[in-house]
Amino acid sequence: MILLQANKLTKRFGGEDLFTNVNLSIPENGKVALVGRNGAGKSTLVKMIMGIDSIDEGNVTTKNGLTIGYLAQNTGLKSNRTIIEEMESVFKEIRELENKIHSYENKMASNEVINNPKKFQKISKIYDRLQSEFLSKNGFGYEAEIRSVLAGFGFKKDSYNHKINELSGGQQTQLAMAKLLLEKRDLLILDEPTNHIDVKTIAWLEDYIKGYPGALLIISHDRYFMDKIVDKVYDLNHGHLDEYNGDYSNFIEQKQANYQIQLKNFEKQQKEIHKMEDFVNKNIVRASTTKRAQARRKQLEKMDRIDSPEHDEKAAKFSFSPYKQSGNVVLKVSDLKIGYEHEILSSDINLDIKKHQAVALIGPNGVGKSTLLKTIIKKLPKIDGKVQLGTGVQIGYYDQHQDTLHRRKNVLDEIWDDYPTETEQHIRSILGSFLFSGNDVDKTVGNLSGGEKARLLLTKLSMNHDNFLILDEPTNHLDIDSREVLENALKIFDGTILFVSHDRYFINKIATSIVELSESGSNEYLGNYDYYVEKKEEQEAIKKKKEEQDEASSNDKKPKSDNQKQFIFNKSKQKEERKIKRSIEKLENELETLNKNKEKIEKTMVEPEVLQDIGKLQDLQNQLNSINKQIDSLEDEWTEYSLKLEE
């Protein structure tokens, strides 16, 4: 069933079309992503769907009684209530029902009712009906649900009585999302839901949304999040909307493949057109061939011409190149304690960063990640411990709050004032590579969007030619294309990087190691984000196993009843079942990847140019044979595990 349908929507600004004839549908339980460059009109489209912005053409239809929860970007919850009062207000009906049940319990316990069997029977009948209704509405579980969602967003029980209006903007945004999740609307529309929340919270949100009973429409630049969540992607580009089934990675593959097909068809037709036009031009005046030339001309006039496929708009092009190399030891941090005069955020921090490493710093919000970076660059004093920079280290710092920019300057002067000996032509050329061209350089910094300010900061950073980049949330405000450009620039950077980010896709691409920061110190994991997750799960499994062994050891000393023995047996069986299911899931993912690769190779093998190249054809056949062997082996494993699961 379709919950919401947008039909041929058009939006104009100043007489120009932002987008035209846009069609979008959201099915029941569908998880849909809306992507596109900054300025493409994603938020505008959502506001039109919500009835906030006017529709110039087209219409939006919804299922009868559809309930929608909408969270605009960086929108916080405004309330004079405490956290717990606001969350409990979602369950007002259940709480009123609960109070009613208690009042009937008191009536049933009164002497007047106890001594009157008819009255008692009548009241107990109402009481039973209320209890049944209470149970059906999860009356016994709503408080646990509130605690679970608040814990997911990092709110502990001791914070429940804090007034919401006294909290930070980030916390208010998280509470707005928490309330929406508890309300369980039929459709959730979330604009950049992962902005400004830490990695752990994003991972929790992913798991929660996977099990969410309603549908979801999200605007997001978080590629890792979309890969985990969505089953359909709408791409808003060049004023129209394209639909792709599958997750984000699948969308990228399909989009590129579609572009190549469209380009091939366009080039083929253009070749045919040029050939026909050439024939017409050469033969139209010759008596013997003029009829054929006229026929060709008519063919050309009637031809349904293919438009040149639109590729992505111009992308930023930049790089980071140090003027000189540092020594092998770049940064040594020993037993560092960070924080402020009356508040210690983290202690016992130890870092040993060598040349050419890319270290990602992760941890919960409020633990001091940005504070640590500012302590290293001496913007904040350390409380205790040592911070030592290596020989020849030159630091380039990216501030997520963009405080180093001058609001009243224009874009050109923001750069030129730092490099007065450079020519205006050279400054304009560099700004152009960061997508500031023409009149863009005359814009006042204070009037720039978050994404434009981010690109301006990256411009300054690239011109400094430092060998140690310290970056605080560099992907904030950047669209996906700009993030990919930044990733590529950092991957080939011939220096050292220490960065804070909650973009797990970005961390995976850049990091050579992960440092997890907590109140009690730092732990290093050599590898990217996926490796870190794997090691954390492994550590958690080891910890759980030890706890189970300790519990079993303790229980072994006590005589067990039949019920206890049965419980232990069932627990062991469930554990083994979970292990088999995980193995099956892993095998299915591997098989899916291999089958996609197989399909790609088979398509390549039937291409005309490949069929004529015996050597290339043989290489592809060898790859195909290898993949088929792997598929056979994995399918055998899958069958073995499936039989075990059935047993």
Secondary structure, 3 states (H helix, E strand, C coil): CEEEEEEEEEEEECCEEEEEEEEEEEECCCEEEEECCCCCCHHHHHHHHHCCCCCCEEEEEECCCCCEEEECCCCCCCCCCEHHHHHHHHHHHHHHHHHHHHHHHHHHHCHHHHCCHHHHHHHHHHHHHHHHHHHHCCCCCHHHHHHHHHHHCCCCHHHCCCEHHHCCHHHHHHHHHHHHHHHCCCEEEEECCCCCCCHHHHHHHHHHHHCCCCEEEEECCCHHHHHHHCCEEEEEECCEEEEEECCHHHHHHHHHHHHHHHHHHHHHHHHHHHHHHHHHHHHCCCCCCHHHHHHHHHHHHHCCCCCCCCCCCCCCCCCCCCCCCCCCEEEEEEEEEEEECCEEEEEEEEEEEECCCEEEEECCCCCCHHHHHHHHCCCCCCCEEEEEECCCCCEEEECCCCCCCCCCCEHHHHHHCCCCCCCHHHHHHHHHHCCCCHHHHHCEHHHCCHHHHHHHHHHHHHHHCCCEEEEECCCCCCCHHHHHHHHHHHHCCCCEEEEECCCHHHHHHHCCEEEEEECCEEEEEECCHHHHHHHHHHHHHHHHHHHHHHHHHHHHCCCCCHHHHHHHHHHHHHHHHHHHHHHHHHHHHHHHHHHHHHHHHHHHHCCHHHHCCHHHHHHHHHHHHHHHHHHHHHHHHHHHHHHHHHC
